[in-house]
């Protein structure tokens, strides 16, 4: 018996021991478990990807909603600013108009008062001048009566 024969016998015994201890079944089970684990991991990865896509879509929708809400807020703020500007301008014009009218009224009153003071002063000067002239030309009781009568007429016209 040569070495080749003993090597062949050892190989057959080796295969017999492997078959006896069911090593191919253990290897197949191990490979099946590994395949199941990889399948589960792939399913989990698919689920996570779908969940991530769902979250991405949700965040994109929320971003679009926030952008439209921001646009609406900006538009409302612009409208408010324009309305407030118009109201402020109207109030300012109204205030300027009232103050202008008040100033015109004060000016008219001052004019009227100045004219009245000038008339009164002119009347006083006229009375004094008439008094002086009459005092020189008319003497006595007639002059006093005439002067008193003239002064009363001038005062009556002024009032």
C-alpha angles and dihedrals in degrees: 000000000000133000095263091060092051091047089052091050091048090051092052091047089049091053090046092053090048091050092045093054090042093236094161089055090048090049091046091048090048090049091047090050090049090049090049090049091050090047090051091048090050091049090048090048090049091049091048091048091051090047091049091049090049091050091047091052090047092050091047090051091048090048091052090048091049091049092051091046090050090049090050091049091049092048091049091048090051091049091048091048092050091047092048090047091051092047092047092048091048092049091047092050090048091050091048090049092049092048091047090051091046090050091047090049091050090048091049090049091048090049091049091048092047091050090048091049091048091049091047091048091046090049091049091049091046091049091048091048092046089047091051093047093046091046090058097043104033122047136189131006097339090058093051092049093047092047094050091048092050092048090052091050093050092048091048091053092049094052 
